[in-house]
Amino acid sequence: MKRQLYLPTTAPTPSPISVLSSVIEHNAAQQSNENKEETKNEILSIWLPVFRSKANLTLALDCLRLSYEGQIEGDICSFYLYVLEGMNDEVF
C-alpha cells in the first residue's frame, strides 16, 4: 500500500521578493523618512538572512527599483541599494 503525502491546505508561503516588495510599498504609503542607520540595521537583521547574500539582496532590490521606476517605491529601493553598497563586506 502506497503512503499518501498529506499537504496542508494553507496558503503558500510568499517569496522573499514578494515580502520585500510589500515592505517597500508600505514604507512608500507611510511616506517614512529613511534613516541610514535604521535601514542598515534592517538590512542586517532582516533582509540579509532572508536573501542569504549581499548579491541576492542587491539583485532583488535592483529588480524592484526598475519595476517601480519613476515612483517613490523606486526611490526607496535606490536608498536601500545605496545603504547596502556602503556597508563593509566584513559584516556579512
C-alpha positions in Angstrom: 0.0 0.0 0.0 1.4 3.4 -1.0 1.8 6.1 1.6 -0.2 9.2 0.8 1.5 12.6 1.4 -0.5 15.0 3.4 -0.3 18.6 2.3 -1.8 21.3 4.4 -4.4 23.4 2.7 -3.0 26.7 3.9 -1.9 29.5 1.6 1.6 29.1 0.1 4.5 30.9 1.7 5.2 34.2 -0.1 8.5 34.6 -1.8 11.2 36.8 -0.2 11.0 39.3 -3.0 7.2 39.5 -2.6 7.6 40.3 1.1 10.4 42.9 0.4 8.1 44.5 -2.2 5.2 44.7 0.3 7.5 46.3 2.9 8.7 48.9 0.3 5.1 49.6 -0.7 4.2 50.0 2.9 7.1 52.4 3.5 6.1 54.4 0.5 2.5 54.6 1.7 3.6 55.7 5.2 6.0 58.2 3.5 8.5 57.2 6.1 11.7 59.2 6.1 14.6 56.8 5.6 17.3 56.8 8.2 20.6 55.3 7.0 21.4 53.6 10.3 17.9 52.2 10.8 18.0 50.9 7.2 21.4 49.3 7.8 20.1 47.6 10.9 17.0 46.4 9.0 19.2 45.0 6.2 21.5 43.2 8.6 18.8 41.8 10.9 16.0 41.0 8.4 16.9 41.1 4.7 20.4 39.5 4.6 19.3 36.4 6.5 16.2 36.1 4.2 18.1 36.6 0.9 21.3 34.8 2.2 23.8 37.1 0.5 24.5 40.6 -0.4 24.5 39.7 -4.1 21.0 38.2 -3.9 19.6 41.2 -2.0 21.2 43.6 -4.4 19.7 41.8 -7.4 16.2 41.8 -5.8 16.4 45.5 -4.9 17.6 46.4 -8.3 14.8 44.4 -10.0 12.2 46.1 -7.7 13.8 49.5 -8.4 13.4 49.0 -12.1 9.8 47.8 -11.7 9.0 50.9 -9.7 10.8 53.3 -11.9 9.6 56.9 -11.5 7.7 56.1 -8.3 8.5 56.7 -4.6 9.0 52.9 -4.2 11.8 53.0 -6.8 13.5 55.8 -4.7 13.2 53.6 -1.6 14.8 50.7 -3.4 17.6 53.1 -4.6 18.1 54.2 -1.0 18.3 50.6 0.2 20.9 49.9 -2.5 22.9 52.9 -1.5 23.0 51.8 2.1 23.8 48.2 1.1 26.6 49.4 -1.2 28.1 51.4 1.6 28.2 48.5 4.0 31.5 46.7 4.5 31.7 43.2 3.3 33.2 42.3 6.7 29.7 42.5 8.3 28.3 39.7 6.0 
